[in-house]
Amino acid sequence: MPTNLWTYESVGHTDEAKKALKKLFDGTAPFDTPKPVRLMDRILTIASDSDSLVLDFFSGSASMGEAVLRKNSEDGGTRRFVLVQIPEAASGDFNTLCDVGEERLRRVRKSMLPEGDQLDLDDGPHPDLGFRVLRVDDSVLKDTYADPSSTTQASLFDLVDNLEDGATGLDLLFQVLPKFRIPYSASIEQRTICGCEVFDVNDGQLLACFDRSVSTDAIEAIAKEQPLYAVFRDASFTNDAAVANLEELFKTFSPDTIRRVI
């Protein structure tokens, strides 16, 4: 039975954790008070199942992330983790504590891979060592809501494209994923269909194309793949007739696909 008497001998301490971090970072510890991985492992042993989603809301140097990766490797589990950390200033070569956590997970991943940084998929199942880094930011879509009295003829030209300057298709994709209840951990493949960049989410669950002037051939090719969801941006179409053409193509080749133009 697990005990609530956790001693330094059984779960480690900050000094041990700092030495382990120093070894992982080739002799320089980028954080002074990391949590011991052995302590995180004890928490996982007592409070998680093999397929749990683990949340660490004060992740620090990502000790819990490392513990989850190693625990899955030990028992064949499929635990996932969400690490949350505000970008506090860090020392040395790292600007923020978030940067320390990212690099730690990369180094842990590398240490768990065989020589050559590749897994032999023919050698049976392997733990998922991947992770995705996201940050909270403003919307990449312009705020198009305005009082009529504050709108001028000249300002209407600013609304021709509702995407903020510098925003990428990938930025827009991550903004729309929650609208379809697709998790941020979904697999994403960037493809080229008829000369257009298309994001394929979860092997065809969602196909998204945010290019300008998407051709009829590209729309037809996307429709023929019959995704569950298809997303385009308003600037992809030159006029209302082009949007109507989109609807007709999907009605012909994939009527069950849920279409969205944002």
N, C-alpha and C positions, 0 to 999 in steps of 0.2 A: 504494500500500500504506500502511496506517496505521503511524505511527511511535510509539514510546514516548517520544520526546523532545517533551514538551509544554511549550512556553514560555508566558510571560505574554502574548506577542503572539498566540498561537494559541488559548489557552483562557481567557484573562482571569485575574483575581486578586480577592482579597477586597475591595479598595478599589473596583474597578469594579463588583463585585456589590452593594456597599453603596450606591453612587450610583444604580444601576438600581433598587434597592429603594426608595430615597428618592424617586425620581421616580414610581414606581408608587403610593406612599403620599402623594402630594401634598406632598412636601417634608420629610417626617420619616421617617427609617429606623427601624423598630421593632426592628431586630436588627443587632448590630454586626459579626458575622462570617458573613454568608451565603456559600453556595457560588456561584460564577459559573455562570450558565445556560449560557454557552459551554462550560464544562468538562463540564457534564452532557450537553450536546448531543454533545460528542466521544465520551463514553462510550456514548451511545445509537447513534451512527453505527458504532462499532466492535463493540459487544457486543449489539445488539438486532436482531431482525427486525421487520418491519412490524406483526406481531401479537403481539409479546412482552408478557409480564406483568413489569413492572419493580418491584422491591422496594427501597425505601430505608429501612433500619432505623434510621437516625439522620437524620430528614428535616429537622430544623432549621426553617428558614423556608419549606420546600416548594419549593426550587429545582428538584429533580428533577421534581416535579409540573408545574411551569411548563414545563420543558424537554420533557416528554412531550406536553403539549398543543400546544406550538408545533411539535414535530417531526411530529406527526400532521397538523397543518395544512399543513406544507410538502410532505410526501410522500404524503398520503392514507392513512397508516397507521391501524391500529386498536389501537395499544398501550394497555395499561391500566397503572395504577400502584397500588401499595399503599405508603402512607407511614406510618411508625411513629414516634411521638415521645412521650416522657413529658412530662407537663404542667409543665415547668420554668417558673419565674417569668419574666415578660417586663416590659418597660418601657412607659411611655406609657399609651395607652388600652387595652392588652391585658393580661389577667391572666396568661396562659400563652403559651408559645411555640406551642402547638397553635392558639391563637386567631389568632396571626400567620399561620400557614400557611393556615388556613381563609380568612382575609380576603384573603391574597395570591392564592389560586386564584380567588376570586370576582372580584377586580379584573382578573386576567389574562383570565378568561373574558369580562368586560365589554369589555375592550380588543380582544378578537378578534371580537366581534360587530359587525355593521353598526349604524348609527345606528337607534335604536328598540329595541335589545336583542332583535331577532328575526331568525331565519334564514329565508330564502326557500326552502322545501323543493322548489319547482318549479325551482330553479336548480342542481339536481344534488346529489350527496352532500356532506355537510359533516362535519367532525370532531365527535366526541362531546365536548362540553365540560362534561359533568356530573360530579359527584363526590358521594360520600356520606361523612358523618362518623360514626364509631362510637367508643365508648369501652369499655374493659374494666370490667365491673361484676359485682356479685354476681348470683346467679340471682334472677329475679323470682318463682320458685316457692318456697314455704315448704318447709323441711326437715321432712318428715312421718315420717322414720324416728326412732323412739324406743324406749327400753327399756320393756317393759310395766310394770316396777316404778316407773318415773318418770311414768307416765300416770295422770291422775285423771279422774273423771267430768266435772269442770268443764273440764279442758283439751281434751276432745274437741270442744267447741264451737269452739275455735280452728282446727280442721281442716275445718270445713264448707266453707270456701273456701281453696284451696291457693295463691292468688295473694297476693303481698305487697301491703300497703297502698300506694296511690299508683301501682302499676304499671298501665300502659296496655296495650291490645290490641296496639299496635305493638311495645312492649317484649317481649311474649310471642311475637309472630310472629318476631322476630329471634332469640329463644332456640330456637325449634323449626326454623328453616330448616336448620341443619346436620344435623339428624336425617334430613332428606330429601335431603341432599347438594345443596342449592340454594345457590348462592353469595350472599353479602351484596350483590353488585352487581345482583341480579335486579330486574326492573321490578316495582313494587308499585302497585296502584291500589286506593283505598278506595272501595267501592261500598255502596249500600244495597239490600238484598234483603228484601222483605216486612217493612220496618221495622227490620231488623237490619244492623249494620255488618259488612261482609264484606271481607276483604283478598284481592284477586285477584293472585296472583303469576305472572309470566311468561305473561300472557294465558290463564289457566285451568289452568296446570300444578298449582297448589295454590290451593284456596279455604279460607280460615280464618275462622271466626266464633267470637268469644270473649264474646259477649253473655250475659247471664243469661236464663234462660227463653226459649230459642229456640223459636219456634213451629213447628208441623208444616208450615205453609205455607212457611216459610223453608227448612226442611230439604229439603222436596220440590223447591223451586225450585233449591237448590244442587245436589241430586242430578241434576236434569234437565240441568244444564250439563255433566255428565260430566267432572269434573276428574280428573287423575291421582291427586291426593291431596286429602283433605278432613279438616280438623282442627277440633275443638271442644274446649271446656274442660268439666271435670266439672261445674262450677257452672251450665252451660247447661241441665242437665236436672234436673227436680225429683225423679225417682225412677228405679229400674231399668227400669220399663215404658217410660219416655220414651227410654232408651238403646236398648231393644229395638225401639222404633218407628223410631229412626234406622236401625238395621240393615235393617229390612224395607223402608224407603223406598229405601235405596241398592240393595238386592238387586233391587228392581223397576225402578228407573230408571237405575242405573249400577252394575251388579254388579262391574265391574272396578276401580272407584275404591278406593284404599287408604284406609281410614278410621282416624282416631286420635282418642281422647278423652283429654285430658291433665289 
